[in-house]
Amino acid sequence: MDEKMPPLRLVGPEEASAAEIRDDRSMGNHMDKAELLVEILPYIQRWRGKVVVIKFGGNAMTDPSLAERFAEDVVLMHQVGILPLVVHGGGPQIGDLMARLGKEPEFRDGLRVTDAETLDIARMVLVGKVNREIVSSINIHGPLAVGVSGEDGGLITAAPRNPDLGFVGDVTSVDPTLLEKLFAEGLIPVMSTIGADSSGQAYNINADTVAGAVAQAMNAEKVVYLTDVEGLYGDVTDEGSLIRQISADELNSKIQTAEITDGMIPKAEACVRAVKNGVTSAHLVDGRIPHVALLEIFTDAGIGTMVSD
């Protein structure tokens, strides 16, 4: 004989069991995640096969938790068909090693004065330490990242910027062949910013400058700069004056009138050159925000400051 089903009983929210409430919340969380996936699908389709250059530096690099989130962002971009190319600096790490060696750093217009000893320190830190750490953090998720230096394969040809700066270089040309081969093999290039001239003399090049130059050479869709501020401010003393969007000409005017100062100068100059030479947009975003690279890629409004032609 079949057992009788217990009668159905409708209850109000105040009578629902804790387990039922948890189930409802769990279902809501799943729905939120599903809606998020549907929301970002157009962005995945839009950016698939496009090169996005990301300049990695500042707190995003020195905070282990933020660095881990950044590696996850890069891997996710790769998995959905975007072609991320990481260009990194290492200023704080270079400064730390210089201090340990009793060497006092000197800066001019946001650039480190680099004598022969400082150049050796920069090469050791950028190529031998920082680059390997970033590659390792990405490769936790699979054998995806390959570290390269601007000296590898004639990638970056450099020339001295100013005798007063020592071995600080400017990019004279970028040969994208090596990077294109890495992309063709399904890999993620992670690039340190030491270049060399035709005689083999090495130069330390500002990572912001390199990111912009590489973005041009790779016909990148975007170049994204992770900074330690929200973006570009109309008034540096007023955090409410964040500029959401600015043209390259307007930004260049701010550079010429000295409204842009210190370490923001090479970033701003690189943004102007990039968008004036074929890169669709350049972005200054707050690297202190976890997953900021994904927020920039997968939203229309984005965050921070966008520079366009």
N, C-alpha and C positions, 0 to 999 in steps of 0.2 A: 504494500500500500504506500502510495506516495506521501511523503511528508508534506504538510501544509506549509506554504511560505508565510513567514510572519507578516502581519499587516504593515503597509507602508506608513511611515510617520513623518510628517513634515515638521521641521523645527525651525525656529528663528535663529538668527545669528548668535544670540546670547546663549542658546542651548547647544550650539554646534560643539563637537568635541575638539580638543586640541589637534588631534590627528587630521580631522576634516579641514580645519583651518589651514594646517600646514600643507595639505594636498592642494587646497585652493590657491595658496600663495605660490606653491611650486608650479602649478599650471600657469599662473600669471607670469612667473619668471620665464617659463618656456615660451609663452606667447611673445613676451618682450624681446627675447632673443631671436625668435623667428621673424618678427617685424623688423628688427635691426638688420638681419641678413638680407631681407627683401629691399630695405632702404639703400644698402650699400651696393647692391647688384649693378645698378647703372654706372656707378663709379668704377667698379671692377671692369665692366665692359669698355668703359671710356679709356681707362689707363692701360689696359692689357697691351703688352708689346711696346710700351713707351718707356724711355729711359728717364728715371728720376734720380738726380744727383742730390745727395744729402751730406751736408757738411756737419760732421759730428764733433762737438767740442763743449767746453764749459762744464757746468754742473752735470749735464747729461752724461758726460764721460767720467767724471771723478766720483759721482755717487753710484755705488755698486748696484743699488736697486734700480735707478734710472737707466744705467747701462744695460742691465738685464732686460728691462722693458724695451729698450731701443733694439736690442738684438731680436726680440720677438717680433717687433714691428717689421724689421727688414725681412725676416724669414716669411712672414705672412704676405708681404708685398710680392716676394718671389713666388710663393705658392699660388697666388692668384694671377700670375702672368705679367706683373709689372717687373721692370728691369731696374732694381735699385743699385746704385753705385755709391759707395761710401767713401768720402774724402775726410780724413781726420787731421786735426791738429794735435797739440800736446804741450801747449804753453805751460800749464801748471806743473806738469811732470818734468819738463826741461828746467823750469825754475827751481823745483825741489832738488834735482840733482846738482845744479849749479850751487845752491846754498850749501849742500853737503860737502861740496868740493871747495867751499870758501870763495866762490866767484860771484861778484855782484852784477846782477842784470842791469841793462840800460835800454830804455825804449825811446824811440822817436816816431811821432805820428802813429803810434800803435804798433810799430815794428821793432823787433828785438835787434839791437846792434850785435853783429855776429862776427867775432874774430875766429881765427883758425881753431882755437881750443873750444869755443862755444859751438862751432860747426860740428866738431867731433861729438860733443855732448848731444847735440840735436839729432845727429844721425843715430847714435846709440839708442836714444830714448824713442824716437819716432819709428824707426825701422825695426829695432831689436826688441822693444818692449811694448809700446802702445799698440802698434800694428798687430803684433802677435796676440795680445789680449783681446782685441776686438774680433779677430778671426776666430779665436777659440770660443768666445761667447756666442757667436753665430753658429759655429760648427757643433755646439752641443745639440742643436736641433737637426743635424744631418751634415754630410760632407759637402757644404755649399760654398763657403767663403774661401777666397784665395787672396793672400796679401801681396801687394805690389808696391814698389817705390817708383817715383818719377824717373829714377835712373834706369829702371828696367826696360829693356827693349826700345830705348830711345823715346820713351813715353813723353817726357817733358824736356824740352831744350830751354835752357835758362841763360840769362845774362845778368851781370851785376846791376842792381838798381841804382845805387849811389855809393861812391867810395867811402862816405862817412858811415855807412851802415855795414861795411865789411862784406862778408859772404852772404848777404841777403840778395836773393835773386828776383827777377821778373820773368814771367813766362814769355818766351819769344815764339814758341810753337808747341803744339800738342799733336803727337802721332797716335791716333786712336786704335791702331791695328791690334795691339795687345789686348785692350779692353774689349774690342769687338770679338776677338777669338774666345775670350773668357765667357762672354755672354752667349756665344754660339754653343759652348759646351754646357750651358745651363748653370753657370757659376756666378757668384756674387763677388765682384772686385772690391777690395778694401785697400785704399790707396793712401800711402804716406807721401809727404810733400817735399821731398828732396829731389831737386833736378840737377842737371849737369849741362855744361856748355860743350862745344865741339871738341875741346881739348880734354874733356873728362873732369874738369874742375867742378866740384859739387857746390850747390848753393841751397841754403834754407829758404823756402818760399812760403809766404803767408798762406795758410790753408784756405782762407776765404777767397783769395785770388785764384788759387788752383781750382777750387770747386767751380767757380764761374767759368774759367778757361776750359776746363774739361767738359762742362755742360755745353758750351758752344761747340766744341769739337765733336761731341757725341750727338748733336742735334737733340738735346734733351728737351722734354716737355716742361720740366720744372727743375729748379734748383732751390733747395730748402736749407736755410741756415738755422741751426739750433743755437740760441743765444741764452744769456742769463737774465734777459728782460723780456717783457711781453712782446716787444716789437720796437717800432720807431715812434718816438714821441714828438708832438709838436713843441712841447716844452718839457725838457728833461727833468724839471723839478715838479711836474704835475703828471702823476700816473693816469689821470683821467683824460689826458690829451693824446692817447694812443691813436696813431694814424692807421686806419684799416686798409686803405688803398691809396697808392700814389703812382704817378707816371715816372718813367725814367728821367724825363726832362726836369720834372719838379724835384726829384731827388738829387739830380746833378746840381741843380741850382742851390740846394741846401748845402751840398758839399762845398761849392765854390764860395758861399757866403759864411763858411765856418759854423753853420748851425749843426753840422755833424762833427763830432769830436772823438778823439782817442781811439779806442779799439773798434768803434763803430765805423770808422773811416774806410778801412779796407773792405768791410762787408758791404757798405753802401756803394763803393766804387765797383766792386765785383758784380753787384746786382745790376747796376746801370749798364756795364759792358755786356753782361749776359743777355739782357732783354733787347739791347740794341744790336745784338749779333745773332738773333734767331731763336733764343730760348723764349718760350711763350710767357713764362712768369717766374719771378724770383720771390722768395718768401722768407721773412724774418720772424721766427716763432720762438716761444719760450720753452727751452729744453728742460726746464725744471718741472714741466707737466708730464706725468707718465703717459706714454703712447701718443705724444704730441705729433709725431710724424704721421700716424694713421689718421688723427683728427684733421690734419691738414689735407691729406690725400682724399679722404672719403666724405668730405662735406663741401657744399658749395660755398658757404660763407667763409669757411676756414677759420683760422685764428691767427693772431699776430698781424703783420703788415705784408700786403702783397704789392709787388712792384711789377708793372706791366708797361708796354710801350705806349 
